[in-house]
Amino acid sequence: MSNKLILNDKTKCCGCFSCENICPKQAIESVSDNSGSLYPKIDLNKCIDCGLCSKVCNYKNQKYYLKPIKGYVAITKNEGILKKSTSGGIFSTIAKKYIQDGWKVCGCIGYFKNEEYIVEHVLTDDYKIIEKMQGSKYVQSSIKKVLIEIKKLLNNGEKILFSGTPCQISALKFFLRKEYKNLITIEIICHGAPSLKLLNDYIKFYNLKNNCTLTDIVFRTKKYGWKNIGYIKYKKNSKNIIKTKDLIFNESSYYYLFEKGYFFRESCYKCSFAGEMRMGDITIGDYWGIEKVHPELLKKININMGTSCLIINSNKGTKIIENCSDLFYLFESSFDNIRKYNKQLNVPTKRPDDLDDIIEKYNKEGYIAIDDFFRKKYKKYYIQKLKNKVKKILRKL
Ligand SMILES: Cc1cc2nc3c(=O)[nH]c(=O)nc-3n(C[C@H](O)[C@H](O)[C@H](O)COP(=O)(O)OP(=O)(O)OC[C@H]3O[C@@H](n4cnc5c(N)ncnc54)[C@H](O)[C@@H]3O)c2cc1C
């Protein structure tokens, strides 16, 4: 069998698998690279050279994009939604309103199946599934299954709200290859995502080390406010009682290395959307630095339970906000203000200099190499932090 990767340059593939979906000969399949990320490979014996895979590739064709029109500070008025969301609860508030108005919503859910964690996009008009979409899953979600379904539904006149990272929205738009009035898109700011294989390797490593089985993993909760602390649910292998434990970023090798930009897909380090270029009708993210950028709002709203930035990028986006404005605390801001403390709106995450070394060790020794690497790295970080603290105290004396 004669195989080759569709794109030789890995930084040019966001892993949407539109190419696999469109191929009339099922000549394309996904293969994992040495960091666990999936890339499309083409079986040249089946390929009829029709070129469809190139036509739908959003990275080859990336030219249609949007630009910010307006920027806001936004927090949902629904306290229940705010508590379960990562930022200001914008996604679920809009999703629920649109379901009421007859729309279907597509977003990302995470769940365990036979001890394996799965993260994928699904379509729904059920509020219970929207609750599962809430919260950031810090891993790449698969949109492979929904692309064809969305196309069919749109062609049947169904109204679809799609939410995802900018590259996923770009992928959807290039897969559809035409504008649909009945499609709206919500883009979440994203600074990069590791592969699901890596997360599952971490889960297996954790289970083995602690003689337990994880049954749930949530990266961010509001238990301690708007922070990067989540929780895991697990049961000890000898017992059947499910317990809950905080997932603290600097105590978990996976979470810590995610925060430091390790193991992202290669395209994340060259992300085209780390700037003005937008793909969604609206963009939502964390409003980092809100206390410095909008100190006047601190008396009007409580920012401590999560505050979102909201950017309108199209006329459809303006309509979404008009439809939902009474459901939010909404204050005018600007794209320039929003990007001041949101690094991802300025530059892509830097590829760590020592990433290749650790990938090599991971391939030779398995996840334990990553855990060891984290422990050494965190020790250095902790000592530096302590040194800085002492310096600060000495300066004050
Ligand atoms: C991997 C990742 C990196 C991020 N990086 C940044 C950043 O650098 N700066 C920033 O401001 N914000 C970032 N965010 C976005 C932010 O954390 C919130 O998701 C966003 O502000 C929406 O918050 P919310 O309260 O409105 O809704 P929430 O309920 O918190 O978010 C739910 C929405 O997130 C989507 N979602 C969750 N996980 C994924 C995933 N893995 N892939 C695709 N979609 C997903 C769901 O489909 C749904 O649309 C990141 C999110 C993810 C998943």
The ligand as an SDF file (V2000), in Angstrom:
LIG
                    3D

 53 58  0  0  0  0  0  0  0  0999 V2000
   -8.3940   24.6160   24.8120 C   0  0  0  0  0  0  0  0  0  0  0  0
   -8.9440   25.9610   25.2140 C   0  0  0  0  0  0  0  0  0  0  0  0
   -8.0850   27.0480   25.3360 C   0  0  0  0  0  0  0  0  0  0  0  0
   -8.5930   28.3120   25.6880 C   0  0  0  0  0  0  0  0  0  0  0  0
   -7.7340   29.3900   25.7450 N   0  0  0  0  0  0  0  0  0  0  0  0
   -8.2160   30.6290   26.0080 C   0  0  0  0  0  0  0  0  0  0  0  0
   -7.3540   31.7790   26.0110 C   0  0  0  0  0  0  0  0  0  0  0  0
   -6.1540   31.6600   25.8030 O   0  0  0  0  0  0  0  0  0  0  0  0
   -7.8970   33.0040   26.2660 N   0  0  0  0  0  0  0  0  0  0  0  0
   -9.2280   33.1560   26.4910 C   0  0  0  0  0  0  0  0  0  0  0  0
   -9.6640   34.2800   26.7040 O   0  0  0  0  0  0  0  0  0  0  0  0
  -10.0760   32.0930   26.4980 N   0  0  0  0  0  0  0  0  0  0  0  0
   -9.6030   30.8550   26.2490 C   0  0  0  0  0  0  0  0  0  0  0  0
  -10.4660   29.7650   26.2390 N   0  0  0  0  0  0  0  0  0  0  0  0
  -11.9300   30.0260   26.2860 C   0  0  0  0  0  0  0  0  0  0  0  0
  -12.5280   30.2020   27.6520 C   0  0  0  0  0  0  0  0  0  0  0  0
  -11.8880   29.3590   28.5890 O   0  0  0  0  0  0  0  0  0  0  0  0
  -14.0310   29.8900   27.6470 C   0  0  0  0  0  0  0  0  0  0  0  0
  -14.2630   28.6430   27.0550 O   0  0  0  0  0  0  0  0  0  0  0  0
  -14.8380   30.8860   26.8760 C   0  0  0  0  0  0  0  0  0  0  0  0
  -14.6200   32.1650   27.4150 O   0  0  0  0  0  0  0  0  0  0  0  0
  -16.3390   30.5680   26.9430 C   0  0  0  0  0  0  0  0  0  0  0  0
  -16.7570   30.7080   28.2360 O   0  0  0  0  0  0  0  0  0  0  0  0
  -18.2870   30.6810   28.6650 P   0  0  0  0  0  0  0  0  0  0  0  0
  -18.3130   30.9360   30.1420 O   0  0  0  0  0  0  0  0  0  0  0  0
  -19.1170   31.5630   27.8030 O   0  0  0  0  0  0  0  0  0  0  0  0
  -18.7690   29.2280   28.2920 O   0  0  0  0  0  0  0  0  0  0  0  0
  -18.2640   27.8080   28.8020 P   0  0  0  0  0  0  0  0  0  0  0  0
  -19.4640   27.0920   29.2680 O   0  0  0  0  0  0  0  0  0  0  0  0
  -17.1430   27.8940   29.7080 O   0  0  0  0  0  0  0  0  0  0  0  0
  -17.6960   27.1790   27.4540 O   0  0  0  0  0  0  0  0  0  0  0  0
  -18.4040   26.3150   26.6640 C   0  0  0  0  0  0  0  0  0  0  0  0
  -18.0030   26.4930   25.2300 C   0  0  0  0  0  0  0  0  0  0  0  0
  -16.6620   26.0550   25.0420 O   0  0  0  0  0  0  0  0  0  0  0  0
  -16.6570   25.0810   24.0080 C   0  0  0  0  0  0  0  0  0  0  0  0
  -15.5380   24.1730   24.2630 N   0  0  0  0  0  0  0  0  0  0  0  0
  -15.1550   23.6240   25.4350 C   0  0  0  0  0  0  0  0  0  0  0  0
  -14.0520   22.8840   25.2650 N   0  0  0  0  0  0  0  0  0  0  0  0
  -13.7470   22.9240   23.9590 C   0  0  0  0  0  0  0  0  0  0  0  0
  -12.7360   22.3450   23.1380 C   0  0  0  0  0  0  0  0  0  0  0  0
  -11.8060   21.5440   23.6470 N   0  0  0  0  0  0  0  0  0  0  0  0
  -12.7320   22.6120   21.8290 N   0  0  0  0  0  0  0  0  0  0  0  0
  -13.6700   23.4060   21.2760 C   0  0  0  0  0  0  0  0  0  0  0  0
  -14.6650   23.9890   21.9860 N   0  0  0  0  0  0  0  0  0  0  0  0
  -14.6920   23.7600   23.2970 C   0  0  0  0  0  0  0  0  0  0  0  0
  -18.0210   24.4100   24.0810 C   0  0  0  0  0  0  0  0  0  0  0  0
  -18.3730   23.8200   22.8570 O   0  0  0  0  0  0  0  0  0  0  0  0
  -18.8800   25.6350   24.3560 C   0  0  0  0  0  0  0  0  0  0  0  0
  -19.0750   26.3460   23.1510 O   0  0  0  0  0  0  0  0  0  0  0  0
   -9.9830   28.4780   25.9430 C   0  0  0  0  0  0  0  0  0  0  0  0
  -10.8260   27.3620   25.8620 C   0  0  0  0  0  0  0  0  0  0  0  0
  -10.3330   26.1220   25.4800 C   0  0  0  0  0  0  0  0  0  0  0  0
  -11.2780   24.9510   25.3760 C   0  0  0  0  0  0  0  0  0  0  0  0
  1  2  1  0
  2  3  1  0
  2 52  2  0
  3  4  2  0
  4  5  1  0
  4 50  1  0
  5  6  2  0
  6  7  1  0
  6 13  1  0
  7  8  2  0
  7  9  1  0
  9 10  1  0
 10 11  2  0
 10 12  1  0
 12 13  2  0
 13 14  1  0
 14 15  1  0
 14 50  1  0
 15 16  1  0
 16 17  1  0
 16 18  1  0
 18 19  1  0
 18 20  1  0
 20 21  1  0
 20 22  1  0
 22 23  1  0
 23 24  1  0
 24 25  2  0
 24 26  1  0
 24 27  1  0
 27 28  1  0
 28 29  2  0
 28 30  1  0
 28 31  1  0
 31 32  1  0
 32 33  1  0
 33 34  1  0
 33 48  1  0
 34 35  1  0
 35 36  1  0
 35 46  1  0
 36 37  1  0
 36 45  1  0
 37 38  2  0
 38 39  1  0
 39 40  1  0
 39 45  2  0
 40 41  1  0
 40 42  2  0
 42 43  1  0
 43 44  2  0
 44 45  1  0
 46 47  1  0
 46 48  1  0
 48 49  1  0
 50 51  2  0
 51 52  1  0
 52 53  1  0
M  END
$$$$
